[in-house]
Amino acid sequence: MNMPQLAGRPVAIPVLVSDSKQPSKPERALSIEAELALLKADNASLLAEVAALRTASSLIKVSAKGALSVYGLGRHPVTLYKDQWVKLFVVAPSVKAFMAEHDAVLVNRPQPASAASKD
């Protein structure tokens, strides 16, 4: 028997021997199908969880810099410092009155197709 050589020296190649029998093709197919079913179920539950978070009320956090961030209004959070929120609350009645005056020209943000189809 010829042994492989490296730099003129014989090199032993380890052979892994397993006591367990390799699964046949049908057994492998079943295990792949079972794993696929589990992954699909996990994916569905994660998508449901994300959908629930999107429809939940706004989430409020204090940012790393000490500002107040409101999540859930849009793609990005609305982040203002405390004094900015106070100013916003002071002018809130004026904003509401302005919105009422211009109601005919103001529009709501369009809903994504997935949310519109659920209604």
C-alpha positions as CSV (number, residue, x, y, z in Angstrom):
1,M,0.0,0.0,0.0
2,N,1.4,3.4,-1.0
3,M,1.1,6.0,1.7
4,P,0.8,9.7,0.7
5,Q,3.9,11.7,1.2
6,L,4.5,15.3,2.2
7,A,8.0,16.7,1.9
8,G,9.3,13.2,1.2
9,R,7.8,11.8,4.5
10,P,4.9,9.4,4.7
11,V,1.7,11.0,6.1
12,A,-1.1,9.1,7.8
13,I,-4.6,10.2,6.8
14,P,-7.1,9.7,9.6
15,V,-10.3,7.9,8.8
16,L,-13.3,8.7,10.8
17,V,-15.3,5.6,11.6
18,S,-18.8,5.9,13.0
19,D,-20.7,3.2,14.9
20,S,-24.0,4.7,13.8
21,K,-25.5,3.9,10.5
22,Q,-25.9,6.8,8.0
23,P,-29.6,7.6,7.4
24,S,-31.0,6.4,4.1
25,K,-32.3,8.9,1.6
26,P,-35.9,8.6,2.7
27,E,-34.9,9.1,6.3
28,R,-32.9,12.2,5.4
29,A,-35.8,13.5,3.4
30,L,-38.2,13.1,6.3
31,S,-35.8,14.8,8.7
32,I,-35.4,17.7,6.3
33,E,-39.1,18.0,5.8
34,A,-39.6,17.9,9.6
35,E,-37.0,20.6,10.1
36,L,-38.6,22.7,7.3
37,A,-41.9,22.4,9.0
38,L,-40.4,23.6,12.3
39,L,-38.7,26.5,10.6
40,K,-41.9,27.5,8.9
41,A,-43.7,27.4,12.2
42,D,-41.0,29.5,13.9
43,N,-41.1,32.0,11.1
44,A,-44.9,32.3,11.3
45,S,-44.8,32.9,15.0
46,L,-42.0,35.5,14.6
47,L,-44.0,37.3,11.9
48,A,-47.1,37.3,14.2
49,E,-45.0,38.8,17.0
50,V,-43.6,41.5,14.7
51,A,-47.2,42.3,13.5
52,A,-48.4,42.6,17.1
53,L,-45.5,44.9,18.0
54,R,-46.4,47.1,15.0
55,T,-50.0,47.4,16.0
56,A,-49.3,47.9,19.7
57,S,-49.4,51.4,21.2
58,S,-46.3,53.6,20.9
59,L,-43.3,52.7,22.9
60,I,-41.5,55.4,24.8
61,K,-37.8,55.2,25.8
62,V,-35.1,57.4,27.1
63,S,-32.3,57.6,24.6
64,A,-28.6,57.2,25.4
65,K,-28.2,61.0,25.4
66,G,-31.2,61.6,27.7
67,A,-33.8,62.5,25.2
68,L,-37.3,61.0,25.0
69,S,-38.0,58.8,22.0
70,V,-41.5,57.7,20.9
71,Y,-41.5,54.6,18.7
72,G,-44.3,53.3,16.5
73,L,-45.4,56.5,14.8
74,G,-43.4,55.9,11.7
75,R,-40.3,54.2,10.4
76,H,-38.0,56.1,12.7
77,P,-38.6,57.2,16.3
78,V,-39.6,60.8,17.2
79,T,-36.8,61.9,19.6
80,L,-36.9,65.3,21.4
81,Y,-35.2,66.6,24.5
82,K,-37.4,67.4,27.6
83,D,-37.5,71.2,26.9
84,Q,-38.6,70.4,23.3
85,W,-41.4,68.2,24.4
86,V,-42.6,70.9,26.8
87,K,-42.6,73.5,24.0
88,L,-44.5,71.0,21.8
89,F,-47.1,70.5,24.5
90,V,-47.5,74.3,24.9
91,V,-48.2,74.7,21.2
92,A,-50.3,71.5,20.9
93,P,-53.7,73.4,21.1
94,S,-52.5,75.6,18.2
95,V,-51.5,72.6,16.2
96,K,-54.9,71.0,16.8
97,A,-56.7,74.2,15.8
98,F,-54.5,74.4,12.7
99,M,-55.3,70.8,11.8
100,A,-59.0,71.5,12.2
101,E,-58.9,74.6,9.9
102,H,-57.0,72.7,7.2
103,D,-58.7,69.4,7.5
104,A,-59.8,69.4,3.9
105,V,-56.2,69.5,2.6
106,L,-54.5,67.3,5.2
107,V,-54.3,63.6,4.5
108,N,-53.6,60.6,6.7
109,R,-50.5,58.5,6.0
110,P,-51.4,55.7,3.5
111,Q,-51.6,52.3,5.1
112,P,-49.4,49.4,3.9
113,A,-51.1,47.0,1.6
114,S,-50.9,44.2,4.2
115,A,-52.7,46.3,6.8
116,A,-55.3,47.5,4.4
117,S,-56.3,44.0,3.4
118,K,-56.9,42.9,7.0
119,D,-59.8,45.5,7.4
